[in-house]
Amino acid sequence: MKNIAVIGTGYVGLVTGTCFAETGNNVICVDIDKEKVQRLKNGEVPIYEPHLDALFERNIKQKRLQFTTDLASAIKDAEIIFLALPTPPGEDGSADLSYVLGVAKDLGGLIKEYKIIIDKSTVPVGTADKVTAAIKNETDVPFAVVSNPEFLREGFAVDDFMNPDRVIIGTEDEKAKVVMKELYQPFIRDGHPIIFMDEKSAELTKYAANAFLATKITFMNEVANFCEIVGADVDKVREGMGSDTRIGHRFLYPGIGFGGSCFPKDVIALMKSGLDHNFDFSVIDAVLKVNSKQRIKLLDKILDYFGDIKGKKFALWGLAFKPDTDDIREAPALYLIDELIRRGAKVVAFDPEAMDNVKKQLGDKIEYVENQYEALDGADALLIATEWSAFKNPDFNLIKSKLKIPLIFDGRNVFILSDMQEKGFYYSSIGRQTILPKV
């Protein structure tokens, strides 16, 4: 059992704190937002993440998971302190380290004995050195700074934390290595490795992993776009490619681009880090440019079909950047909405979890409905931007009865082409032939 403090109760901090409490540790999570901390104390989970609520409730009940706004009291007995703070992109794309370094400075004035201070936030190469310097400026008490990047997929975060592919620990402090190995031992019993390395290599590992996955997605989107030109089927191409064990099937699904809190931010930050060291990440630059165009790929298809869309009504299924999350950061759906509204179209949207977050951002610029079929009433077409499971086997007869014409633009390739042809839809997806209704 360890005494742990987690500073920051955002997505990473809350999952981290809850999962460590689940393995028997005493965890105190700290946040400056008094209202949020009170909601957490009351048992309210502020984010949607499958299975998190059950673990959260159990560990609050067992008093292994607590919340406070008082940094000093939280770290007093904690041997391990996680920094799970935001590192938002600045105007130039670089990661803003002001939250991380601000808390590091505060910790320097508070620690009275050896502590292990862990960067859980996604941070550029060299951040551990900056955190170390910020703390050393305030104290002579010995401490260790460790880089321990997270690899959590939204929608699967609890499973990813409890059953990690690998645990990356960046430190050259021998005492910290022993403690970190003990801390993560419950999570690696299935044989997945703890990989120790220096701090800079650990920091870069996170950025490099996300940039590679973003590149894989983007490459497949480029292939899909070419499939449409030459008449190939991206589903067949993907199957053939993915069967090569050197490539694998994951992250080969084409669509309307990547979004979320990690890929866009991390890819941009890595490119900016390269520029800061006079290094040009040419591949990453291309990834960002292609993804920017891909996010509004459906718009091109819509305009090709309708021409002028002023006054047209579009039903939009899906607002979150991916299913099983309420996260709308950099969601392709939002870019599509902006372009549709700019051209005078009306958008009626449904998403199982993300509508409240979109309302906070867009207000009444679009209409929201509580049922996916309600969005279809009198719509000129159905647009699909997120592949929620609820969308995969819908009532097609009801869809046809509500739309003005049976017209679907699918940005996530949710439906099978032969099914759509049999059911009499005009169906346009990504990297596949457009299905025309039977005459």
C-alpha positions as a Markdown table, in Angstrom:
| # | Residue | x | y | z |
|---|---|---|---|---|
| 1 | Met | 0.0 | 0.0 | 0.0 |
| 2 | Lys | 1.3 | 3.4 | -1.0 |
| 3 | Asn | 0.1 | 6.9 | 0.0 |
| 4 | Ile | -0.4 | 8.8 | -3.3 |
| 5 | Ala | -1.3 | 12.3 | -4.2 |
| 6 | Val | -2.7 | 13.1 | -7.7 |
| 7 | Ile | -2.6 | 16.7 | -8.6 |
| 8 | Gly | -5.3 | 17.5 | -11.2 |
| 9 | Thr | -8.7 | 15.8 | -11.5 |
| 10 | Gly | -9.1 | 15.9 | -15.3 |
| 11 | Tyr | -9.5 | 12.8 | -17.4 |
| 12 | Val | -6.0 | 11.4 | -16.7 |
| 13 | Gly | -5.9 | 12.4 | -13.1 |
| 14 | Leu | -9.3 | 11.0 | -12.2 |
| 15 | Val | -8.7 | 7.7 | -13.9 |
| 16 | Thr | -5.2 | 7.4 | -12.4 |
| 17 | Gly | -6.3 | 8.2 | -8.9 |
| 18 | Thr | -9.3 | 5.8 | -9.1 |
| 19 | Cys | -7.3 | 2.9 | -10.5 |
| 20 | Phe | -4.5 | 3.2 | -8.0 |
| 21 | Ala | -7.1 | 3.3 | -5.2 |
| 22 | Glu | -8.7 | 0.1 | -6.7 |
| 23 | Thr | -5.4 | -1.7 | -6.0 |
| 24 | Gly | -5.4 | -0.9 | -2.3 |
| 25 | Asn | -3.5 | 2.4 | -2.2 |
| 26 | Asn | -4.6 | 5.5 | -0.3 |
| 27 | Val | -5.1 | 8.3 | -2.9 |
| 28 | Ile | -5.9 | 12.0 | -2.4 |
| 29 | Cys | -6.7 | 13.9 | -5.6 |
| 30 | Val | -6.2 | 17.7 | -5.6 |
| 31 | Asp | -7.8 | 20.3 | -7.7 |
| 32 | Ile | -8.2 | 24.1 | -7.4 |
| 33 | Asp | -11.8 | 24.0 | -8.6 |
| 34 | Lys | -13.7 | 24.0 | -5.3 |
| 35 | Glu | -17.1 | 23.3 | -7.0 |
| 36 | Lys | -15.6 | 20.3 | -8.9 |
| 37 | Val | -14.0 | 18.9 | -5.8 |
| 38 | Gln | -17.3 | 19.2 | -3.9 |
| 39 | Arg | -19.1 | 17.3 | -6.7 |
| 40 | Leu | -16.4 | 14.6 | -6.5 |
| 41 | Lys | -16.7 | 14.3 | -2.8 |
| 42 | Asn | -20.5 | 13.9 | -3.3 |
| 43 | Gly | -19.7 | 10.9 | -5.6 |
| 44 | Glu | -20.4 | 12.6 | -8.9 |
| 45 | Val | -18.1 | 11.5 | -11.8 |
| 46 | Pro | -17.7 | 14.6 | -14.1 |
| 47 | Ile | -16.7 | 12.7 | -17.2 |
| 48 | Tyr | -18.2 | 9.8 | -19.1 |
| 49 | Glu | -15.9 | 6.8 | -19.2 |
| 50 | Pro | -17.1 | 3.2 | -19.2 |
| 51 | His | -16.6 | 1.4 | -15.8 |
| 52 | Leu | -15.1 | 4.4 | -14.1 |
| 53 | Asp | -18.2 | 5.2 | -12.0 |
| 54 | Ala | -18.3 | 1.7 | -10.4 |
| 55 | Leu | -14.6 | 1.9 | -9.3 |
| 56 | Phe | -15.0 | 5.5 | -8.2 |
| 57 | Glu | -18.0 | 4.7 | -6.0 |
| 58 | Arg | -16.4 | 1.6 | -4.5 |
| 59 | Asn | -13.2 | 3.4 | -3.5 |
| 60 | Ile | -14.9 | 6.5 | -2.1 |
| 61 | Lys | -17.0 | 4.1 | 0.0 |
| 62 | Gln | -13.9 | 2.3 | 1.2 |
| 63 | Lys | -12.2 | 5.7 | 1.9 |
| 64 | Arg | -9.2 | 4.9 | -0.3 |
| 65 | Leu | -10.1 | 7.8 | -2.6 |
| 66 | Gln | -10.4 | 11.3 | -1.3 |
| 67 | Phe | -10.5 | 14.8 | -2.8 |
| 68 | Thr | -9.3 | 18.2 | -1.6 |
| 69 | Thr | -8.3 | 21.7 | -2.7 |
| 70 | Asp | -5.5 | 21.8 | -0.1 |
| 71 | Leu | -2.2 | 20.9 | -1.8 |
| 72 | Ala | -0.2 | 21.0 | 1.4 |
| 73 | Ser | -2.4 | 18.5 | 3.3 |
| 74 | Ala | -2.6 | 16.2 | 0.2 |
| 75 | Ile | 1.1 | 15.8 | -0.1 |
| 76 | Lys | 2.0 | 15.8 | 3.6 |
| 77 | Asp | 2.0 | 12.0 | 3.9 |
| 78 | Ala | 2.3 | 11.1 | 0.2 |
| 79 | Glu | 5.4 | 9.3 | -0.8 |
| 80 | Ile | 4.4 | 9.5 | -4.5 |
| 81 | Ile | 3.0 | 12.7 | -6.1 |
| 82 | Phe | 1.5 | 12.5 | -9.6 |
| 83 | Leu | 1.2 | 15.6 | -11.8 |
| 84 | Ala | -1.8 | 15.1 | -14.0 |
| 85 | Leu | -2.1 | 18.7 | -15.1 |
| 86 | Pro | -3.3 | 20.2 | -18.4 |
| 87 | Thr | -0.6 | 21.0 | -21.0 |
| 88 | Pro | -2.8 | 22.8 | -23.6 |
| 89 | Pro | -1.3 | 24.0 | -26.9 |
| 90 | Gly | -0.1 | 27.6 | -27.1 |
| 91 | Glu | -0.7 | 29.8 | -30.2 |
| 92 | Asp | 2.5 | 28.4 | -31.7 |
| 93 | Gly | 1.5 | 24.8 | -31.0 |
| 94 | Ser | 4.0 | 24.2 | -28.2 |
| 95 | Ala | 2.8 | 22.6 | -25.0 |
| 96 | Asp | 2.0 | 25.1 | -22.2 |
| 97 | Leu | 3.9 | 24.0 | -19.2 |
| 98 | Ser | 2.7 | 26.8 | -16.9 |
| 99 | Tyr | 0.4 | 24.6 | -14.8 |
| 100 | Val | 3.1 | 21.9 | -14.4 |
| 101 | Leu | 5.9 | 24.3 | -13.5 |
| 102 | Gly | 3.6 | 26.3 | -11.3 |
| 103 | Val | 2.7 | 23.3 | -9.2 |
| 104 | Ala | 6.4 | 22.2 | -9.2 |
| 105 | Lys | 7.3 | 25.5 | -7.7 |
| 106 | Asp | 4.6 | 25.1 | -5.0 |
| 107 | Leu | 5.8 | 21.6 | -4.2 |
| 108 | Gly | 9.4 | 22.9 | -3.7 |
| 109 | Gly | 8.1 | 25.1 | -0.9 |
| 110 | Leu | 6.1 | 22.3 | 0.7 |
| 111 | Ile | 8.1 | 19.1 | 0.7 |
| 112 | Lys | 9.8 | 18.2 | 4.0 |
| 113 | Glu | 11.2 | 14.8 | 3.1 |
| 114 | Tyr | 12.0 | 12.6 | 0.1 |
| 115 | Lys | 9.2 | 12.5 | -2.5 |
| 116 | Ile | 8.8 | 11.0 | -5.9 |
| 117 | Ile | 7.2 | 13.5 | -8.2 |
| 118 | Ile | 5.8 | 12.0 | -11.4 |
| 119 | Asp | 5.0 | 13.7 | -14.7 |
| 120 | Lys | 1.8 | 11.9 | -15.8 |
| 121 | Ser | 0.9 | 14.8 | -18.1 |
| 122 | Thr | 2.0 | 14.6 | -21.7 |
| 123 | Val | 5.0 | 16.9 | -21.8 |
| 124 | Pro | 7.8 | 17.8 | -24.3 |
| 125 | Val | 11.3 | 16.4 | -24.1 |
| 126 | Gly | 13.2 | 18.1 | -21.3 |
| 127 | Thr | 10.2 | 18.8 | -19.0 |
| 128 | Ala | 11.6 | 16.6 | -16.2 |
| 129 | Asp | 14.7 | 18.8 | -16.1 |
| 130 | Lys | 12.5 | 21.9 | -15.9 |
| 131 | Val | 10.4 | 20.4 | -13.1 |
| 132 | Thr | 13.5 | 19.4 | -11.3 |
| 133 | Ala | 14.9 | 22.9 | -11.6 |
| 134 | Ala | 11.7 | 24.6 | -10.4 |
| 135 | Ile | 11.6 | 22.4 | -7.3 |
| 136 | Lys | 15.3 | 22.8 | -6.5 |
| 137 | Asn | 14.9 | 26.6 | -6.6 |
| 138 | Glu | 12.6 | 26.3 | -3.6 |
| 139 | Thr | 14.2 | 23.5 | -1.4 |
| 140 | Asp | 17.3 | 21.5 | -0.5 |
| 141 | Val | 15.1 | 18.4 | 0.4 |
| 142 | Pro | 16.0 | 15.4 | -1.8 |
| 143 | Phe | 13.4 | 14.3 | -4.3 |
| 144 | Ala | 13.1 | 12.4 | -7.6 |
| 145 | Val | 11.3 | 13.5 | -10.8 |
| 146 | Val | 10.0 | 10.6 | -12.9 |
| 147 | Ser | 8.4 | 10.6 | -16.3 |
| 148 | Asn | 5.6 | 8.1 | -16.5 |
| 149 | Pro | 3.5 | 8.9 | -19.6 |
| 150 | Glu | -0.1 | 7.6 | -19.8 |
| 151 | Phe | -1.4 | 5.6 | -22.8 |
| 152 | Leu | -5.1 | 5.7 | -22.1 |
| 153 | Arg | -7.7 | 5.4 | -24.9 |
| 154 | Glu | -10.9 | 7.3 | -24.2 |
| 155 | Gly | -13.7 | 4.8 | -23.9 |
| 156 | Phe | -11.2 | 2.1 | -22.8 |
| 157 | Ala | -9.2 | 4.1 | -20.2 |
| 158 | Val | -10.0 | 1.9 | -17.1 |
| 159 | Asp | -9.1 | -1.3 | -19.0 |
| 160 | Asp | -6.0 | 0.3 | -20.4 |
| 161 | Phe | -4.9 | 1.4 | -16.9 |
| 162 | Met | -5.7 | -1.9 | -15.2 |
| 163 | Asn | -4.2 | -4.0 | -18.0 |
| 164 | Pro | -1.5 | -2.0 | -19.7 |
| 165 | Asp | 0.4 | -3.1 | -22.8 |
| 166 | Arg | 3.5 | -1.7 | -21.1 |
| 167 | Val | 4.4 | 0.8 | -18.3 |
| 168 | Ile | 7.0 | 3.4 | -19.3 |
| 169 | Ile | 9.1 | 4.8 | -16.4 |
| 170 | Gly | 11.7 | 7.4 | -17.0 |
| 171 | Thr | 14.1 | 7.8 | -14.1 |
| 172 | Glu | 17.7 | 7.3 | -13.2 |
| 173 | Asp | 17.0 | 7.5 | -9.5 |
| 174 | Glu | 17.5 | 4.0 | -8.1 |
| 175 | Lys | 15.2 | 4.5 | -5.1 |
| 176 | Ala | 12.4 | 5.8 | -7.4 |
| 177 | Lys | 12.8 | 2.7 | -9.6 |
| 178 | Val | 12.2 | 0.4 | -6.7 |
| 179 | Val | 9.1 | 2.3 | -5.5 |
| 180 | Met | 7.6 | 2.6 | -9.0 |
| 181 | Lys | 8.1 | -1.1 | -9.7 |
| 182 | Glu | 6.3 | -1.9 | -6.5 |
| 183 | Leu | 3.5 | 0.5 | -7.4 |
| 184 | Tyr | 2.8 | -1.0 | -10.8 |
| 185 | Gln | 3.3 | -4.6 | -9.8 |
| 186 | Pro | -0.4 | -5.3 | -9.6 |
| 187 | Phe | -1.0 | -4.1 | -13.1 |
| 188 | Ile | 1.6 | -6.3 | -14.9 |
| 189 | Arg | 0.9 | -9.8 | -13.6 |
| 190 | Asp | -0.1 | -10.9 | -17.1 |
| 191 | Gly | 3.4 | -10.5 | -18.2 |
| 192 | His | 3.3 | -7.0 | -19.8 |
| 193 | Pro | 6.6 | -5.2 | -19.1 |
| 194 | Ile | 7.7 | -2.3 | -17.1 |
| 195 | Ile | 10.2 | -0.5 | -19.3 |
| 196 | Phe | 12.8 | 1.7 | -17.5 |
| 197 | Met | 14.6 | 4.4 | -19.4 |
| 198 | Asp | 15.9 | 7.9 | -18.9 |
| 199 | Glu | 13.4 | 10.8 | -18.5 |
| 200 | Lys | 13.9 | 12.3 | -21.9 |
| 201 | Ser | 13.4 | 9.0 | -23.7 |
| 202 | Ala | 10.2 | 8.4 | -21.7 |
| 203 | Glu | 8.9 | 11.9 | -22.6 |
| 204 | Leu | 9.5 | 11.3 | -26.3 |
| 205 | Thr | 8.0 | 7.8 | -26.2 |
| 206 | Lys | 4.5 | 9.2 | -25.6 |
| 207 | Tyr | 4.7 | 11.8 | -28.4 |
| 208 | Ala | 6.3 | 9.3 | -30.8 |
| 209 | Ala | 3.6 | 6.7 | -30.1 |
| 210 | Asn | 0.7 | 9.1 | -30.7 |
| 211 | Ala | 2.3 | 10.6 | -33.7 |
| 212 | Phe | 2.8 | 7.2 | -35.3 |
| 213 | Leu | -0.8 | 6.1 | -34.7 |
| 214 | Ala | -2.0 | 9.4 | -36.1 |
| 215 | Thr | 0.2 | 8.8 | -39.1 |
| 216 | Lys | -1.2 | 5.3 | -39.6 |
| 217 | Ile | -4.8 | 6.7 | -39.5 |
| 218 | Thr | -3.9 | 9.5 | -41.9 |
| 219 | Phe | -2.2 | 7.1 | -44.3 |
| 220 | Met | -5.3 | 4.9 | -44.4 |
| 221 | Asn | -7.4 | 8.0 | -45.1 |
| 222 | Glu | -5.2 | 8.9 | -48.0 |
| 223 | Val | -5.5 | 5.4 | -49.4 |
| 224 | Ala | -9.3 | 5.5 | -48.9 |
| 225 | Asn | -9.5 | 8.8 | -50.9 |
| 226 | Phe | -7.4 | 7.2 | -53.7 |
| 227 | Cys | -9.7 | 4.2 | -53.7 |
| 228 | Glu | -12.6 | 6.4 | -54.5 |
| 229 | Ile | -10.8 | 7.8 | -57.5 |
| 230 | Val | -9.7 | 4.5 | -59.0 |
| 231 | Gly | -12.7 | 2.4 | -58.0 |
| 232 | Ala | -11.0 | 0.2 | -55.4 |
| 233 | Asp | -12.6 | -0.8 | -52.1 |
| 234 | Val | -10.8 | 0.4 | -49.0 |
| 235 | Asp | -12.4 | -2.4 | -46.9 |
| 236 | Lys | -10.6 | -5.0 | -49.1 |
| 237 | Val | -7.4 | -3.0 | -49.1 |
| 238 | Arg | -7.5 | -2.7 | -45.3 |
| 239 | Glu | -8.1 | -6.4 | -44.9 |
| 240 | Gly | -5.2 | -7.2 | -47.1 |
| 241 | Met | -2.8 | -4.8 | -45.4 |
| 242 | Gly | -3.9 | -5.6 | -41.9 |
| 243 | Ser | -3.2 | -9.3 | -42.4 |
| 244 | Asp | 0.5 | -8.5 | -42.6 |
| 245 | Thr | 1.7 | -9.0 | -39.0 |
| 246 | Arg | 4.2 | -6.2 | -39.5 |
| 247 | Ile | 1.3 | -3.8 | -40.0 |
| 248 | Gly | -1.7 | -5.2 | -38.0 |
| 249 | His | -5.4 | -4.3 | -38.3 |
| 250 | Arg | -5.6 | -1.6 | -35.7 |
| 251 | Phe | -5.8 | 2.1 | -36.7 |
| 252 | Leu | -6.4 | 1.1 | -40.3 |
| 253 | Tyr | -10.1 | 2.2 | -40.4 |
| 254 | Pro | -10.6 | 5.1 | -42.7 |
| 255 | Gly | -12.9 | 8.0 | -41.8 |
| 256 | Ile | -13.2 | 11.7 | -41.4 |
| 257 | Gly | -10.0 | 12.2 | -39.5 |
| 258 | Phe | -8.7 | 12.0 | -36.0 |
| 259 | Gly | -9.6 | 14.2 | -33.1 |
| 260 | Gly | -9.7 | 14.2 | -29.3 |
| 261 | Ser | -7.5 | 15.5 | -26.6 |
| 262 | Cys | -4.3 | 13.6 | -27.5 |
| 263 | Phe | -3.5 | 13.1 | -31.2 |
| 264 | Pro | -4.0 | 16.6 | -32.6 |
| 265 | Lys | -2.3 | 18.3 | -29.6 |
| 266 | Asp | 0.6 | 15.8 | -29.3 |
| 267 | Val | 1.4 | 15.7 | -33.0 |
| 268 | Ile | 1.5 | 19.5 | -33.2 |
| 269 | Ala | 3.6 | 19.7 | -30.0 |
| 270 | Leu | 6.1 | 17.2 | -31.4 |
| 271 | Met | 6.4 | 19.1 | -34.6 |
| 272 | Lys | 7.0 | 22.3 | -32.6 |
| 273 | Ser | 9.6 | 20.6 | -30.5 |
| 274 | Gly | 11.4 | 19.6 | -33.7 |
| 275 | Leu | 11.3 | 23.2 | -34.9 |
| 276 | Asp | 12.7 | 24.4 | -31.6 |
| 277 | His | 15.7 | 22.1 | -32.3 |
| 278 | Asn | 16.0 | 23.0 | -36.0 |
| 279 | Phe | 14.6 | 19.7 | -37.0 |
| 280 | Asp | 11.8 | 19.4 | -39.6 |
| 281 | Phe | 9.3 | 16.6 | -39.0 |
| 282 | Ser | 8.2 | 16.4 | -42.6 |
| 283 | Val | 6.0 | 13.4 | -42.2 |
| 284 | Ile | 4.2 | 14.9 | -39.2 |
| 285 | Asp | 3.6 | 18.1 | -41.1 |
| 286 | Ala | 2.0 | 16.1 | -43.9 |
| 287 | Val | -0.2 | 14.2 | -41.4 |
| 288 | Leu | -1.6 | 17.5 | -40.0 |
| 289 | Lys | -2.4 | 18.9 | -43.4 |
| 290 | Val | -4.1 | 15.7 | -44.6 |
| 291 | Asn | -6.1 | 15.4 | -41.4 |
| 292 | Ser | -7.3 | 19.0 | -41.6 |
| 293 | Lys | -8.8 | 18.3 | -45.0 |
| 294 | Gln | -10.2 | 14.9 | -44.0 |
| 295 | Arg | -12.2 | 16.3 | -41.2 |
| 296 | Ile | -14.6 | 18.0 | -43.7 |
| 297 | Lys | -14.5 | 15.1 | -46.3 |
| 298 | Leu | -18.2 | 14.6 | -46.0 |
| 299 | Leu | -18.8 | 18.3 | -46.9 |
| 300 | Asp | -17.2 | 17.7 | -50.4 |
| 301 | Lys | -19.6 | 14.7 | -50.9 |
| 302 | Ile | -22.6 | 16.7 | -49.7 |
| 303 | Leu | -21.8 | 19.7 | -52.0 |
| 304 | Asp | -21.2 | 17.4 | -55.0 |
| 305 | Tyr | -24.7 | 16.0 | -54.5 |
| 306 | Phe | -26.6 | 19.1 | -53.7 |
| 307 | Gly | -24.6 | 22.0 | -55.0 |
| 308 | Asp | -26.1 | 24.9 | -52.9 |
| 309 | Ile | -27.1 | 23.7 | -49.5 |
| 310 | Lys | -28.6 | 26.9 | -48.2 |
| 311 | Gly | -31.9 | 26.0 | -46.4 |
| 312 | Lys | -31.1 | 22.3 | -46.4 |
| 313 | Lys | -31.7 | 20.3 | -43.2 |
| 314 | Phe | -29.2 | 17.7 | -42.2 |
| 315 | Ala | -29.6 | 15.1 | -39.4 |
| 316 | Leu | -26.2 | 14.5 | -37.8 |
| 317 | Trp | -25.6 | 11.3 | -35.8 |
| 318 | Gly | -22.5 | 11.6 | -33.6 |
| 319 | Leu | -20.7 | 14.6 | -32.0 |
| 320 | Ala | -18.0 | 13.0 | -29.9 |
| 321 | Phe | -14.6 | 12.5 | -31.6 |
| 322 | Lys | -15.0 | 8.8 | -31.0 |
| 323 | Pro | -17.6 | 6.5 | -29.5 |
| 324 | Asp | -17.8 | 5.7 | -25.7 |
| 325 | Thr | -16.8 | 9.2 | -24.7 |
| 326 | Asp | -18.3 | 12.6 | -24.3 |
| 327 | Asp | -15.1 | 14.3 | -25.4 |
| 328 | Ile | -15.6 | 16.7 | -28.3 |
| 329 | Arg | -12.1 | 18.2 | -28.4 |
| 330 | Glu | -11.1 | 18.5 | -32.1 |
| 331 | Ala | -14.1 | 16.4 | -33.0 |
| 332 | Pro | -14.5 | 16.2 | -36.8 |
| 333 | Ala | -18.2 | 16.6 | -36.3 |
| 334 | Leu | -17.7 | 20.2 | -35.1 |
| 335 | Tyr | -15.7 | 21.2 | -38.1 |
| 336 | Leu | -18.4 | 19.7 | -40.4 |
| 337 | Ile | -21.1 | 21.6 | -38.4 |
| 338 | Asp | -19.2 | 24.9 | -38.9 |
| 339 | Glu | -19.0 | 24.5 | -42.6 |
| 340 | Leu | -22.6 | 23.5 | -43.0 |
| 341 | Ile | -23.8 | 26.4 | -40.9 |
| 342 | Arg | -21.6 | 28.8 | -42.8 |
| 343 | Arg | -23.3 | 27.7 | -46.0 |
| 344 | Gly | -26.8 | 28.3 | -44.6 |
| 345 | Ala | -27.7 | 24.8 | -43.8 |
| 346 | Lys | -29.6 | 23.6 | -40.6 |
| 347 | Val | -28.2 | 20.9 | -38.5 |
| 348 | Val | -30.2 | 18.7 | -36.1 |
| 349 | Ala | -27.8 | 16.5 | -34.0 |
| 350 | Phe | -27.9 | 13.5 | -31.7 |
| 351 | Asp | -25.2 | 11.9 | -29.6 |
| 352 | Pro | -25.6 | 9.5 | -26.7 |
| 353 | Glu | -23.2 | 11.4 | -24.4 |
| 354 | Ala | -21.6 | 14.5 | -26.0 |
| 355 | Met | -24.6 | 16.8 | -26.5 |
| 356 | Asp | -24.2 | 18.8 | -23.3 |
| 357 | Asn | -20.6 | 19.5 | -24.1 |
| 358 | Val | -21.5 | 20.7 | -27.6 |
| 359 | Lys | -24.3 | 22.9 | -26.2 |
| 360 | Lys | -21.7 | 24.7 | -24.0 |
| 361 | Gln | -19.6 | 25.4 | -27.1 |
| 362 | Leu | -22.2 | 26.0 | -29.8 |
| 363 | Gly | -25.3 | 27.0 | -27.9 |
| 364 | Asp | -28.3 | 27.2 | -30.2 |
| 365 | Lys | -26.4 | 27.3 | -33.5 |
| 366 | Ile | -27.7 | 23.8 | -34.1 |
| 367 | Glu | -30.7 | 21.8 | -32.8 |
| 368 | Tyr | -30.4 | 18.9 | -30.4 |
| 369 | Val | -32.8 | 16.0 | -30.0 |
| 370 | Glu | -33.0 | 13.2 | -27.4 |
| 371 | Asn | -33.6 | 10.4 | -29.9 |
| 372 | Gln | -31.5 | 9.5 | -33.0 |
| 373 | Tyr | -34.6 | 9.1 | -35.1 |
| 374 | Glu | -36.1 | 12.4 | -34.1 |
| 375 | Ala | -33.2 | 14.1 | -35.8 |
| 376 | Leu | -34.4 | 12.6 | -39.1 |
| 377 | Asp | -37.8 | 14.3 | -39.3 |
| 378 | Gly | -37.9 | 16.1 | -42.7 |
| 379 | Ala | -34.2 | 16.1 | -43.1 |
| 380 | Asp | -32.6 | 16.2 | -46.6 |
| 381 | Ala | -29.9 | 13.6 | -45.6 |
| 382 | Leu | -28.4 | 11.7 | -42.7 |
| 383 | Leu | -24.8 | 12.4 | -41.8 |
| 384 | Ile | -22.8 | 10.0 | -39.6 |
| 385 | Ala | -19.7 | 11.4 | -37.8 |
| 386 | Thr | -19.2 | 9.0 | -34.9 |
| 387 | Glu | -19.5 | 5.2 | -35.0 |
| 388 | Trp | -21.6 | 4.7 | -31.8 |
| 389 | Ser | -22.8 | 1.1 | -31.5 |
| 390 | Ala | -26.4 | 2.4 | -31.3 |
| 391 | Phe | -26.0 | 3.6 | -34.9 |
| 392 | Lys | -24.8 | 0.3 | -36.4 |
| 393 | Asn | -28.1 | -1.6 | -36.6 |
| 394 | Pro | -30.8 | 1.0 | -36.9 |
| 395 | Asp | -34.4 | 0.7 | -38.2 |
| 396 | Phe | -33.7 | 1.5 | -41.9 |
| 397 | Asn | -37.4 | 1.5 | -42.7 |
| 398 | Leu | -38.0 | 4.3 | -40.1 |
| 399 | Ile | -35.0 | 6.2 | -41.5 |
| 400 | Lys | -36.4 | 6.0 | -45.0 |
| 401 | Ser | -39.8 | 7.1 | -43.8 |
| 402 | Lys | -38.5 | 10.2 | -42.0 |
| 403 | Leu | -35.9 | 11.5 | -44.6 |
| 404 | Lys | -37.1 | 13.4 | -47.6 |
| 405 | Ile | -35.2 | 11.0 | -49.7 |
| 406 | Pro | -33.2 | 7.9 | -48.6 |
| 407 | Leu | -29.8 | 9.6 | -48.6 |
| 408 | Ile | -26.9 | 8.9 | -46.1 |
| 409 | Phe | -23.4 | 10.3 | -46.0 |
| 410 | Asp | -21.4 | 8.1 | -43.7 |
| 411 | Gly | -18.0 | 9.4 | -42.4 |
| 412 | Arg | -17.3 | 6.2 | -40.4 |
| 413 | Asn | -18.2 | 3.4 | -42.8 |
| 414 | Val | -20.8 | 2.1 | -40.4 |
| 415 | Phe | -22.9 | 0.2 | -42.9 |
| 416 | Ile | -22.3 | -2.7 | -45.3 |
| 417 | Leu | -22.5 | -1.7 | -48.9 |
| 418 | Ser | -24.6 | -4.6 | -50.1 |
| 419 | Asp | -27.1 | -3.9 | -47.3 |
| 420 | Met | -27.5 | -0.3 | -48.3 |
| 421 | Gln | -28.1 | -1.3 | -52.0 |
| 422 | Glu | -30.7 | -3.9 | -51.0 |
| 423 | Lys | -32.5 | -1.4 | -48.8 |
| 424 | Gly | -32.6 | 1.3 | -51.5 |
| 425 | Phe | -30.4 | 4.0 | -50.1 |
| 426 | Tyr | -28.1 | 6.5 | -51.8 |
| 427 | Tyr | -25.1 | 5.8 | -49.6 |
| 428 | Ser | -21.8 | 7.6 | -49.8 |
| 429 | Ser | -19.0 | 6.5 | -47.4 |
| 430 | Ile | -15.2 | 6.8 | -47.2 |
| 431 | Gly | -13.0 | 4.9 | -49.7 |
| 432 | Arg | -15.8 | 2.8 | -51.1 |
| 433 | Gln | -18.1 | 3.0 | -54.1 |
| 434 | Thr | -21.2 | 5.2 | -53.8 |
| 435 | Ile | -24.4 | 3.1 | -53.7 |
| 436 | Leu | -27.2 | 4.4 | -55.8 |
| 437 | Pro | -30.8 | 3.4 | -55.0 |
| 438 | Lys | -32.3 | 0.8 | -57.2 |
| 439 | Val | -34.5 | 2.3 | -59.9 |
